[in-house]
């Protein structure tokens, strides 16, 4: 082979090597770019996950175990933001019409473990909502003294109060005797203050206070006329029953069954179709210048339960159920849309 041919061969080899190295460099650079992009996305997602992490509430006071009570996302659910916007408009309209002074709202969507709240920091006087805390207390007392719920108590004198509740129903009869279980039924199903008075006279106050502190709430003063509470704080009582994380499964089921028989129809139930089941409790409170009406419920929507609590303040007690009803209707419609889109 001539020297010229050898030179040409060497020239082509050098060119080929150059092209190969350049291609390798470009491919490697693009691969690194792609990898860096993926890594950045992973880091971004991890940071986001850390910001919106979970918080876990465990039951204390036990020696060897700390049972899980509640698990919550730190951030409010993104899918619930359209509902939040609609409810804010609703509440603003009621404020403009003079019906509403203020309102707060809380929802827990158990299908996605999402939650959302409006005006969460405001405190309210819970009124008869605290009868649910008393119900839980009696089940706790029965754990320590089995058979307590079958104890009979005689009702001698009707309760004398200076404030007459507007939303009243059935009441126990003077001279009759009732088991504690029957009194609990009257207290929850009919919100009967006479039954509640008898139960108050026989309650273990230490156990009542411990129910609050076990659930992470401030210890109540038994002799105080009020226990200011926020919408998300109150929801903890129904959440504890639904999760069966504080009472036994049997007692939690019985307590919620009682709540499904509440005969208050003007609020949340009034905003739902008649075939939708709910476990709920209402409470009225306030004074001469400002009335308060609240309601909390677990609504069983197509096997996807949600918990909502609505608290309201206004001038006229008779007009506040309309606020709760319309809020309930909005919740139902929005949750139906969400459930349909996820299927």
N, C-alpha and C positions, 0 to 999 in steps of 0.2 A: 504493500500500500504506500502511496506517495505521501510526502510530508504535508502537501496541501489537503489531501483527503483526511489525514489524521487531524489537522487543525480544524477542518470543518466539523468532524465528529466531536471533538472536544468542545467546540463552540456550542453545538446543539445540546450537549449534555449539560453545560453550564446554564443555558437558557431554560432547559427543562427543570433543573433543580431550583432555579429562581422562581419559576411559576408555581412549583409545588410548595415551596416555602411561603410564598405570598398567600396562596390559597389556604394553607394550614393556619397562617396568622389571622386571616379574615374569619375563618370558621371558628377558631378558638376565641377570637374577640367577641363574635356574636353569641357564642355559647356562654361565655362569661357574663355578657350583658343580660342574656336570658336568665341565667342563674341568679344574678344579682337582683333582677327584677322580681323573681319568685321569692328570693330571700327577703327582699324589702316588703313584699306583700305579706309574707309570713310574720315578719316582725311587726308590721302595722296591725295585722289581725290580733297578734298576741298582746300588743299594747292596748288595743280596743277591748280585748277580752279581759285584761287586767282592770281597766277602768270600770267596765260593767260586769264585775265579777259577782259571785254569790255571797250572801251573808247568811250564816246559819245560827239559829237560836236553839240552844240546848237547855234541857231542864237540869237545874243544879240541886244541891242539897242531898245527893246520894253518894254513897261511899265508893262504889266500884263502877257505876255506869253514869252516862250523861245522855239520856235519850234525846233524839232530834225532835224538836217541836215544830219549827218552821224553817223553810229554805226560800230565800227571796233573791231575785236579781237586784243589784244595786240601782240599775237604771230602770226607768219606766219603759213599758213595752211600746216599741215603735208602731206596731199595728193598731194600738189603741189611741193613737194621736188624732185620727179623724173623729172618733167619739168624743175625745176631750174638747176638740174645737166646737163640735155641735152642742155639747153640754154648756160650754162657756157662753155661747150665744143665747141658749135657752135661759140660763140664769140671769144674764144681762137684761133680757127682755122682761123677765118677771120683776127685776129691780126697777126698770123704767116705768112699769105699770103700777109700782107701789106695793105690790104683793110681797116682795122679798127684800129683806135687809141684807142678808148674806146666806150663802149656802156652801157646803163642802160635799165632796164626793170621793168614794174609793171603790175600785173594782179589782178583783182577783180573778183572772182567767185561768182555770185549772188545766185546760187543755194544753196551754203553752207555758204555764207557770209565769205568765206576765201579769203586771199590775200597773195601775195608773191612779193618780190622785189629783184633785182640784182643791185649792185652798186648804191644804193639808194641815197647816200649823194652827188654824183657828180652833179654839176650845168651845165646847157646848155643855149644857147641863143635860145629862142623858135621860133623866126621868125614869120611866118604866123600862128602858133598855137594860137597866142594871138588874132586872129580874132574871135575865139569862145568867148573870154572874151568881145570883143566889141559887138558881137551879143547879149550876155546876157545883156550888158549895155543898148542897145537900147530897149529891152523889158522892162527893169526896168524904163527907161525914159518914155516909153509909158504908164506904170501904173500911173505915175504922170500926164501925159498929153495925155489922150486917143485920139486916132486919129492921133498921131504923125507919125505913120508908113505910113500913106497915104500922108504925105507932099511931094511935088515935089521939086526936086533940079536940076538945069541945070548944065551939065558938060561942062565947057568952055575949059580948057587947060589940056592936058595929063600930067601925073606925070613925072617929070624929076628926074631920080635917077642915081647914079654913079655905082650901082651894078645891073646887069641884072639877074633876076632869071632864072634858067634853066627850071623849070617846070611851063610853062605858058599855058593859055587856052584863053577863050573868054574874051573880055573886053568891057566896055561901050564906046559909040561913042561920040566924041566931038560935041557940039551943040545940043545934045538931052537932054531931061528932064526925070528924073526917080523918082519914089516914093522911100522913104527910104526902104520900104519892098523889092522893086526890087533891090536896091543897096545891101541889105543884102544877097539877093540871089546870086548876082554876086560875092560878097566877100567870101561867103562860098562855093558855088557850083563850082566856077571857080577860087577861090583864087585871084580875080582881085584886083590889087593894086590901080588902078584908082578909082574903086568904094570905096575902103577902104579910099583913100585920101579924097573923098567927105564926107564920113561918119565921118572921123576924124575932118573935118572942122566944123561939126555941132554937135559934141558929147558934152555931159555935163561931163567935166573932173572929177567933184566931184563925180558923180554917178559911173563913171568908176573906180575911186580909191576905192569907197565904196564896189563895187563888190568884190574886192580882200580882203579887210579887213573883210567883212562879211563872206567870205569863209575861213577865218583863215590864209590868206596869207599876206606877207609883202606889204605895200602900195607902188605902183609903182610911179616912177618919170616920169611924162608925157613927159618931155623933154629929158630924157635919151635915148641913142641909144640901150640900152640893158636892159633886165630884167632877170637876172640869175634865173633859176628855175630847180628843180629836177623832176625826172620822176613821183614820187608819188604826189608831189605838183601840177603838171600840171593836173594830172588825176582828181583832185577835180572838175574841170570845167565840165567834162563830167559826173561825178558822180552826181553833183548837178542837171544836166538836167535829167538824168535817174531817179533819186529819186523824181523829181518834188518838191524838198524841198526848192527851192529858188524862182523860177518863178512859175506862176500858172500852173496847169496841161495842159491847152490849149496851153500856150506859150512854155512850155517845149516840148510838143508833136510836135509843129510846128518847133521848133529849131532843134530837132533831125531828123525830116523829111527832113529839108534842108541838114543836114549832111549826110543823106543816098544818096543824089544826088551828092556828091562830085565826080568830074571826074578824080581824081588822082588814077591811076590804078596800078602803078609800085610797090607799097609797100605791105601793109597788104592784100589788096584785091587780089593781084597776088598770094598769098600763100594759098588762100581758094578756095574751089569748087565754081563754077559759081552760084550755087543756094543758097549760103549762103548770107544773107543780113547783111549789116553793116552800121553804122553811123560813119563817120570818118573825120579827118582833118589832113593835113600834114603841115610841116613847114620846110623851108630851111634857113640856116644862115651860118655864118663863115667868113673867111677872105682868103687872098691869100695863106696862108700856111696850113690852116686847114678848112675843110668844115664840116657842120653839117646838118643832115637830120633827121627829127623826124616824128612820126605819132602816133595818138591816136585814138582808135576806140572802139565802143560797137559792139560786134559781137553777132548776134542772132542765137545761136546754139540749134536747137531742143527745142525751148521754154525755154532754159536755158542760158540767156544772160551772157556774160563775157565782162569785160572792159580790154583792154590792151593798154599800152603806151610804145613805143620803141624810145629811143633817141640814136643817133649815131654821132661819130666824126671820120673823115678820111681825106685822102689827095685828093680823087677823088669823086666829088659829083655823078658822073654817076654810080659809083660802090656801093654806099651806099644803094640804093633800094634793091639790092640783099640780103643784111644782113637782112633788115626788112621783105622781102618776106620769107626767109628761117626760120626766127624766127616765123613768122605767121603760117607757115606750121607745125612747131613743136608743137605750141600751139594747133592748130586744131586737130592734131593726138592724142596728149596726152589727151585733153579734151574729145574726142570721146571714148577713152579707159576708162576714169574715169566714164563717163555717162553710158557706157555699163555695167561696173562692179557694179554700184550702182542699176541697174534695176533688 
